[in-house]
Amino acid sequence: MDGRCTIIHKQEKNKIEISKDVKVFNYGLALLKSLLAFSVVISHNYRTNPTKNKIIFFITSIRVRHVPAFFIMSFYFMCNNIISLKKEIFVRRLIRLLIPYFIWPIIIWYINHFLNFKYNKRFPDSFQSLKSQILWGSTIVPQFWFQWNLIVITFIFFAIKFIFRKNFLTVLYSLLILSYALQYSNYCYNNYYLKLPNYKKYTISRLFGMLPLSITGFICGLYKVINLLHKHKIKTLFFSTLIYTILSNYNIFINLKEILYYGINLNLQALCMIFIFSIFPSYKIKNIFIKKTLIYITNYSAGVFYLHLSIKNYFQFFLKDIQKGTFLGIIINYIICYFICFFGMLIFGKTSFKYLFS
């Protein structure tokens, strides 16, 4: 009887530990999201002049890793939801993605139209540009190819899970291998995508780059990789830093120049960044105010991504630092985006329109 009680006690303890792992807020990954959102602003605004400032150099050096890291983390956190195959979760995910995808381009289209009429600017404001934006996510708000791919890959994951059920993982692994095969052979790029209009090619060609990243994130979530790394923090920090450094300085894998986010190299670098930040010792932060502040400042990463490029286009006529692409201009851009998101959440925080800002 005592033995049975011990077993039950251990089982209950394990259940508690598992649920605790799932619910604990990862401050490290939240900080990484904010840093990557800042690097997105850098990527589209900063003119890469040599700098002696090591902090600025590091932040600017990681800017091409932001997209791989975002996709990996997105599907890492979506893993359990995809496995559950619940209709309400799928609908909620789509609502979260579709609201900014449709509404921001319409808002910016109207602003473009007003500025063109009032001040004789030349922002895209035709119905054709709006139509192309809605269909392909890459004309009025060109960075929304990212959102387009998130939506499409979400459909792909749920469809594969729904259709194949038991063979779900086999299909995902096959898709992973196929995607890399098409990338490294350049078959799809040279034989198909060159025939497409630029705005379509820009979005669809990146689907083959985003699929491996999404599958990588899902697999990490499935096997609770980050939870396992917390048991080996020193080794994780050492090997992740070592691998990241080697991959950043040496072209071990074939260099694919045609498409920015193709190849295994960036996938592994993004994974190393995620592993390093995931072991952030948040348990050592005892001050509740600091913890809440860390959570608060990371809330608007998505909103910054949605807004930063349009902010650049509008404010570069009035703010010289934004026009010149200086680092100060990047900070100004980020702050403007942050305050728009802050006040947007104050107004719409209890409605579905909150997804426009967070």
N, C-alpha and C positions, 0 to 999 in steps of 0.2 A: 504493500500500500504506500509506504514511504517513497519507494522507488518510482511508483507511478506518479505520485504527487510531484516528485522532482522533475520528471519528464514533462509533465503538464506545465510546471512552473517555467522550465526552460523554453518551452514552445511559446508560452505567453510573453516571456521576456523578449524572444526573438521577434515576435509580431510587433511589440512595442518599439523595438529598435528599428525595424524596417519602416514603420509608419513615421517614426521620428526623422529618419533619413530623408524621406520624401518631403516632409513638411518644413524642414529647417531651411531658412533663407540663406542662400549662399552669397555672402557679401563679396567674396572674391570675384565670382562670375558677374555680379551686378556692377562692380567697379570696372571689370573688363568691358562690359557692354557700353558703359559711359565713355571709356577711353576709345573704344572702337567707333562710337558715334562721333567723337571729336575727330578721329582720324578720317572719317568719311568727309567731314567738312574740309579738312586739310586736303584730301585727295582732289576735291573739285574746286578748290579756291587758292591753294598755296602754290606760289611759283617756287620751284625747288632750287633756290639759290643756296650755295654752300653756307653752312652755319657752323660756328665753333661751339655753340651751346649744345652740350651733350643730351640734355633733356629734350630739346626741340628736335635734335637729330634722331633720337630714339622714336619719338612720337611720329615723326614724318616717315621713318623707315618702315613702320609696321602698317602703313596705310593700305597696301594692296592685300593685307591679310584680313581686313575687316569683313569683307563679303564672305570668304570661306568660314571664318569664325562665327558669324551671325547665322549662317545656314546650319552649321553643325549644332550650335546651341539651340536653335529653333526646334529642330527635330529630335534633339536629345530630350528636351522638356516635353515634347509631344508624344514620346514613345508609348507611355501607358495609355494615353487617350486613343492612339491608333489601334493598339492591341484590343482595347475594350470594344471598339467598333460601335460605340453608342451614337445614335443619330443626333441627339441634342448637342453632344460635344463637337461633332463634325459641323453642325450648323453654327454653333457659337464661334468656332474657329474661322469659318467663312465670313461671318458677319464682321469679325475683328479685322479681317484682311480686306474685305470688299468696301467697307465704309470709307476708309482713307483712299483706296484705289479709285473710287468713282468721284468722291466729293472734292478732294483737293484739286484734281485737274479742272473740274468745273469752276471752282472758286478762282483759281489762277487764270483760267481762260477769260473769265469776266474782268479780272484786274488787268490782264493784258489788253483786252478790248478797250477798257476805259483809258489806260495810259496811252495807247496808240491814238485814240480819238482826241484826248485832251492835250497831250504833249508831243504828239507826232513821233512816237517811238515805233519800234519795229519788232515787237514781241509777237509770237505766233498766236493768232486769234481767229483763224478761219474755222469753219465747221469741219473741213477735211482734217485739219490738225487735231481737233477735238475727237473726231471719230477714230483717227489713227492712235491717239493716246488711249482711248478706252479699249480698243482692240489689242494694242501691242505694248502699251505702257512706256513709250519712248519718244514722244515728240514734245508736248508742252511741258511735261515733267519727266525728263529723260531717264532719271534714276529709278523710275517706277518699273523698269524691266525687272528689278529685284522683286517687287511686290507681285508682278505678273507670274514670275517663276515660283514664288511661294504658294500662290493660289493653285497653279497647275500641278505642282508636285504634291500638294496636299490632296488634290483629287486623285492623283496617281497612287499614292500610298493607301488611301482608303479603298480605292477600287481594287487594288491588288489584294489587300487584306480581305475584302468582301468576296471576291471571286475565288481566290485560291486557298484561303483558310489555312489548312494544314501545311501547304507547300509555300506559304507566304515568304519565308526566309530564303528558300531556294530561288524564287523569282527575284527577290531583291538582290541577292548575290550575283545572279546572272545579269541583272540590269547594271550593277556596279562594274562588272567585267566588260560588258558591252560598251558602256559609256567611256571607259578608259581606252578601250580598243579603238573606238571612233575618234577619240581625241588624239591619240598618239599616231594613228595612221593618217590623220588629216583627211580622211575620206569624205566625211560629211561636209567639211569646210570647203574643200577644193571642188567637189563634184556636185554639190547641191546649193549651199548657202550663197555662193557667189551669184547665183541667178536671181536671188530675192532682192526686193527693194531694201535699202539700208535700214529703215526703221523696223522691218520685220526680221532681217538678218541679225540686227543688234540684239533683239530679244530672244529669238528662237535658238540662235547659236549658243547662247549661254545656258540653255536648258541642259545640255550635255555636260556642262561644267558643274552645274548646281546639283544634279542628281547624285553623283558620288559623295558630295559633301553632306547632302541630306541623309543618305543611307549610312554614312559614317556616324553621323550624330545619332541616328536611330539605334544602330548597333551598340554604341556606347551606352545609351539609355537602357537598352534591353538587358545588357549584362552588368548594369550598374557599375561601370568602369570607374566613375569619379568617386563613388562610395568606397570602392576597393583601394583607390589611390590614397585615401585618407589614412589607411593603415600603414602606408610606406611613404611618408611625406618627404623624408630626406632623399630617398632613392628617386622619387618622382621629380623633385626639384632638380637633382643633379642630372639625371638622364634627359629630362625634357629640355633643360637649358643647353646641354651638350648637343643634342640632336638638332635643336632650333638653330644654334650657332653654326653647326656644320652645314645644314641645308641652306642657311642664309648666305654663306660665303663660298660654297662650292656647288657647282651644277652637277650633282650626282645623277639626277634623272634627266631625261631628254628635255631640252629647253623648247617649250612650245611658244612661239612668238605671236602667232596669229590671234589667239584669243587670250585675254589677260588672265582669266581664272582657270584655265585648263591645267591639267597635270597633277601628279601625285605630290609634288614638292610643296605647293601651297597648302594642300590638305593636311599634310603632316606638320607643317609649321604652325598652322592654325590650331591643330590638336595640342601641340606642345604648349602654346600660349594658354589654351583653356585649362590644361592640366596644371600649369604653374599657378594660375590665378585661383583655380578651384580649391587649392590647399591653403588658401589665405587663412591665417589663424584668427578667425572672427571670435572664437570663444575667449580670447584674451581681452577683447573689448568689453569692459564692464559697464562703462557709462552708457545709459539708455539713450541720452540725448544724441551722443555720437552715432549710435546704431541707427536711430531714427533718421538722422541727417544723411547717413550713407544710403539708406533706403530711398529717401526723398530725392536726393540729387540724381539718382539713377532711373527715376520714373519716366523721364521724357526722352529717352534715347530714340524711340520710334518717331516722335514728333520732330526732333532735330533732323532726322534723316528725311522726313517728308518735306521739310521747309527750307533747308539750307541753300539749295541751289537757286530757288526762286528769290530768296532773300538777297543772295549775291547779285542777281540780275537787277533787282529793284534798287538796292542801296548803293551800288557801286558808282552811281551818278552823283551821289551826295557825300559819300565817305571815301576819301582818297585811299585809306588803308585797305579797304575791301577791293577797290579798283586795282590797286597795285599788287594785290595778292600777298601782302605782308602777314607775318605771324600774328601781329596785333589785329589785323583785319579778320583773321580766323576767329580770334577770341570774341571780337565784336559780333560777328555773324552768329556764333554759338550762343552768346548772351541774348541776342534778339530773338532767336528761335526759342530759347528757354523761357523767356518772358511771355511770348505768345502762347506757348504750351501751358505755362503756369496760369495765366488768366483764362485760357480756354477751358482748363480743368475746373477752375472756380465756377464758371458759368455752366458747363455741360457735364461736369464730373459725375452726375447721377443719371445720365442718359447714355444711350449707345454712341453718341457723338464724342464721348470721351476717347474713343479709339482714334480720333484724329490727332490726338496729342500724346498718347502714351502707348 
